[in-house]
Amino acid sequence: MQNLDVLRFALAGGIYGAVCVGLATVCSLLGVPGFKPFTDLLQQFYGFYGYSVSSVGIAVGAFWGLVEGFVHFGVFAWLYNLLLRRS
């Protein structure tokens, strides 16, 4: 099996998180059915950091999606490589 490049995996995860949060906010702004409950949940988690369902919220949400995705996917890749070495 092959090791994962932690930095590249984390960056890909961060970009994925940013796109997901930004796109969900845009869809909620446009009134697409099903996105309002999700963006309400995002407001509960990221509202303290400036997120809202608005044009500014798209950028703020994308930023925090990037940060959170980077951290989570980076930890996953690091842990995967650690467990791979031990087996």
C-alpha atoms as one frame of an Amber mdcrd trajectory, in Angstrom:
protein
   0.000   0.000   0.000   1.064   3.545  -0.611   1.404   6.473   1.791  -0.800
   9.515   1.339   0.805  12.914   0.860  -0.630  14.597   3.945  -0.356  18.173
   2.691  -1.924  17.454  -0.695  -4.689  15.353   0.840  -5.414  18.082   3.398
  -5.494  20.756   0.693  -7.867  18.682  -1.441 -10.122  18.189   1.583 -10.018
  21.890   2.343 -11.009  22.806  -1.195 -13.805  20.241  -1.061 -15.089  21.694
   2.221 -14.948  25.247   0.904 -16.854  24.359  -2.261 -19.503  22.408  -0.333
 -20.210  25.170   2.181 -20.087  27.921  -0.437 -22.358  26.037  -2.818 -24.825
  25.173  -0.051 -25.012  28.855   0.894 -25.617  29.894  -2.710 -28.333  27.256
  -3.095 -29.988  28.425   0.111 -29.898  32.033  -1.104 -31.518  30.972  -4.365
 -34.246  29.079  -2.487 -33.355  25.581  -3.664 -35.441  23.141  -1.598 -33.587
  21.194   1.075 -30.673  23.553   1.699 -32.265  25.790   4.333 -31.987  23.253
   7.212 -28.343  22.635   6.341 -27.442  26.320   6.263 -29.360  26.844   9.517
 -27.076  24.231  11.055 -24.036  25.977   9.583 -25.231  29.218  11.182 -25.344
  27.504  14.567 -21.744  26.299  14.206 -20.136  29.174  12.293 -22.417  32.089
  13.180 -20.065  33.162  15.937 -17.306  33.440  13.318 -19.337  35.646  10.983
 -21.219  33.126   8.853 -24.725  33.932   7.675 -26.822  33.071   4.646 -25.775
  36.107   2.618 -23.292  37.121  -0.038 -20.663  37.779   2.639 -21.586  34.456
   4.236 -20.546  32.647   1.069 -16.952  33.844   1.496 -16.909  33.380   5.278
 -18.399  29.896   5.004 -16.000  28.924   2.240 -13.073  30.084   4.372 -14.172
  28.082   7.424 -14.997  25.096   5.205 -11.460  25.299   3.835  -9.951  25.435
   7.329 -12.075  22.632   8.741 -11.639  20.396   5.692  -7.879  20.984   5.727
  -7.588  20.000   9.376  -9.888  16.974   9.221  -8.512  15.515   6.003  -4.939
  16.243   7.123  -5.444  14.380  10.391  -7.052  11.512   8.486  -4.097  11.217
   6.062  -1.570  11.452   8.891  -3.376   8.763  10.893  -3.689   6.568   7.800
   0.057   6.783   7.182   0.777   6.054  10.852  -1.406   2.943  10.860  -0.003
   1.841   7.522   3.556   1.870   8.922   2.514  -0.247  11.911   0.928  -3.022
   9.888
